[in-house]
Amino acid sequence: MSALDTEAPAWETSKENAAPRKKGRDVAKLNRAFGAAPDDDAAIRHHEAALSTEGDDPLQAFTTYAAYLEQHRPTDALAAFELRERCCRAFRDDERYKNDARYVQMWLDYADNLQDPDDLFKFMKKKKVGLQSAAFWCAWALRSEERGHVKNAAELYKKGLEKGALPTEMLTAKQAAFEARAVDRERNPPPPRPRPRGLTAQRPSRAPTQQPQSTPAASGTTPALEIFVDEGLRPVTAPVDDWPDFGSLRERAKENTRGPTPWTEAALSAPKTSAPTLASAAPPAFDVFVDDDCVAAPAPAPDAPTTLRD
């Protein structure tokens, strides 16, 4: 057996560098991606150019590009994430793709990379993206269940059925599995978390404290104030989109970052300290009486010692 036959595939030695994917990956393509694969810059340029090409189905260029990145660049998770972000923002107001399975799945793949996608699901609902897709309601309900919001998850399954989301079989199957898990949690509740030892210690009993009695409310009632509204200043009711864009990851994190500045322009400012000053003595607020008879006379100076001569 040659050394080439005993050598481990490139996928086995580099699998920790690939981003996980629910649908799995093609091992042959992964081996080529991790091995001595040719430079794919030309393919990337081709896909980027296809995004700006006008056609009857511009969404297809994004889905093809995303599939290429997943299979040929499994370690570049940021590029795939930003591509999905661009796709979601590009067609958020396009009525053709509101319930397109490809577009809805692009949103759901984007949500899988967010730590808390609840706001994203709410934005999709506001934009009416995926309301007729069972995958949307199932994904939202599953993430709510994982965070412990069981009642909210049950309402989401119910809402999806009311909206007539398709396929119905998928939604009912996921709902049945959810209800089975809920029953199992009631029968086998998780063990309580151990409390800190300091909190479980018995405290000495104390005398019961008397709660202050609530004062009865005044019998009289204050009449409500009438607010004057000028009819001529009423705003004209018009449909206003108060949430036009979900924003990109860079825009949402902009407030937490500082722009780079040349280090030569930075200067350390010394703290400004003022020299301590002695406060002048304030004059007395009243005159002090002094008895002249009690003033002691100055003591006489002592006599010089006399010396004896021999």
Helices and strands as residue ranges (DSSP letters): H 3-6, H 10-14, G 15-17, H 27-34, H 41-51, H 58-72, H 77-90, G 95-97, H 101-112, H 118-126, H 134-146, H 150-162, H 168-187, H 197-200, G 231-233, H 249-252, G 254-256, G 263-265, G 292-294
